[in-house]
Amino acid sequence: MEVSDYTALLGYLETEAYRWNAIADLGTQAVVTYSFYETEALPEVEGSSVGLTTYWSFDAAQRASFRSALDEFEDAAGLVFVEVEGPAMINAFGYDMFSSTNGWAYYPYVTEYSTSSGDLAIGGGDFSIGGSQYDTMLHEIGHAVGLKHPHDGDHALEDSADNRSNTVMTYTAGNGTELGVFDIEALEHIYGSSDAFDGWRVSSVGSDAVKIRSTGRSDEILTADVDTIVLARGGSDIVVGRQGDDKLIGGGGADTLSGGDGDDRLVGGGGQDVLIGGSGDDIMKGGGGADVFVFTDADFYDSNTICDFKSGVDVIDLTEMDPDYIGELQVTVTADGTTLNYYDWFEIELAGFTGSLSADDILFS
């Protein structure tokens, strides 16, 4: 189908996973990690149809130009890039070539269970702002955040609009220092506007972790692919983890904290919170309010701990798991707390809780 607008650039129309916020609604802002391959970590050059000969690490000036290109994407939409030691969501390096391929990059690929870590490679040349390879960097970063070529796929841009003024993703002649009109519209469509991060603080912690502090509004917060600390302040926030060992801390509203994969620590605030550990051995603390601790098939073969369970107030939700009633659980009470087992499929420790569980404390399918 031929189109005349930014929809020609939307990779997710071909495959839904081709956006860093695919675990959330369109328009949700995303924190994206990136790294530079150091010399000792570069992959081996193998047989290639595009004429690669040598891989190399960006030097200081090339890295500065790459960061400037990333800044253009941050200015355009709800994206924040955080540099880590790697591997990251985007991993950049350079190469020598004897063909006409100026660069390449992988699309994002994000599901409920995984977040991709893709390479972005730029051929040798002029990386300075205004140089030919700066334009290539903009093009390849576009791919790395989910933009496709306008002439490819089911939604192709009409020839009269397929030019450098509209998009850096074009194959038509041109060279520039900024994103095109359609690029900005496509990025805003996918990740929301650049002011989505107003009031947030996003930073690296050491060399391979990220810290996100949101606002007093009701925010939706997606972690990065590395260990992430999230401080969700006021409002009823939704916090979604990925593969790292995350620490998700809610505020005073009715928050939903979902750890994703990894050994996570979830801490609710003063509201009626929903805590979903996900895969991994998770530690959960509801805080004040009547909280719901949710367990699913992702918790099979994990050992999870609830630190402050209150009978008659909090609820353990097993509706997405196999047991049908409390008699199918093995309940063990010691001086230190209560442990719930379902054969060897999962274990839930209620630390410090030595009272009796009522029929209303656990929800079954």
Secondary structure, 3 states (H helix, E strand, C coil): CEECCHHHHEHHHCCCCCCCCCCCCCCCCEEEEEEECCHHHCCCCCCCCCCEEEEECCCHHHHHHHHHHHHHHHHHCCEEEEECCCCCCEEEEEEEECCCCCEEECCCCECCCCECCEEEEEECCCCCCCCHHHHHHHHHHHHHCCECCCCCCCCEECHHHCCCCCCCCCCCCCCCCCCCHHHHHHHHHHHCCHHHHCCCEEEECCCCEEEEECCCCCCEEECCCCEEEEECCCCCCEEECCCCCCEEECCCCCCEEECCCCCCEEECCCCCCEEECCCCCCEEECCCCCCEEECCHHHCCEEEEECCCCCCCCEEECCCCCCCCHHHCEEEEECCEEEEEECCCEEEEEECCCCCCCCCCEECC
